[in-house]
Each structure stands twice: as C-alpha cells, then as structure tokens.
Amino acid sequence: MAKELNSDNYEEVVNSGKPAVIDFWATWCGPCRRVSPIIDELAEAYGDKVNIVKCDTEENDELTAKFGIMSIPTVLFFKDGEVVDKQIGAAAKSAYQDKIEALLK
C-alpha cells in the first residue's frame, strides 16, 4: 500500500535517491478512487526501487499549490528530485507502469 505524503515527509520522499511517484487525490473524487488501488499495487510491486506515495489534496494545500494541481487525480513522476513526467486524470495501470519503468532507466 502506498504511504501518505505530507509537508513533513515530502523532502525525504522526493530526495531519497530513488525515483518518486506522487498521486494527488481526494476522498470525494470518483476517478481518484479508481486509481487508488492501482497506485497501491504499484507501490507493492516497485516499493524497493521507487517511492510511491499518495497526497490528499484536501489535507495538503501547500503541496497541492506548490505543484499547481488543478485537476485530480494527478500523478507526478520524479527523478533526481525533479518532476519529469505526469499523468492527469485516471489511466490504465499499464500507463503508470510505463512511466515508472521510464524512471528506472
């Protein structure tokens, strides 16, 4: 299962030396609820190589604003502490896997 991200652990997650994936979501968002189990599965599969976390936009205004999140779900993909890709809106598991695999190259 993906861990929760907040302002307290953001730097640790993004600058750990491993690529990172952040899923921005909210409890009231239907597409977010469809993506959530996919993110959890990917966290289990790639957890030793990639930090995969979820950020509740309702509880983390600062991070939501920092990345200009206007639509959810939005998934950001980080490498070396920088955003290198993103997925706005719900997508198939394979779309997220492809982006994660690209982070690992």
Secondary structure as UniProt FT lines:
FT   STRAND          3..4
FT   TURN            7..9
FT   HELIX           10..14
FT   STRAND          20..25
FT   TURN            27..28
FT   HELIX           30..46
FT   TURN            47..49
FT   STRAND          51..56
FT   TURN            57..59
FT   HELIX           61..66
FT   TURN            67..68
FT   STRAND          74..79
FT   TURN            80..81
FT   STRAND          82..88
FT   HELIX           93..103
//
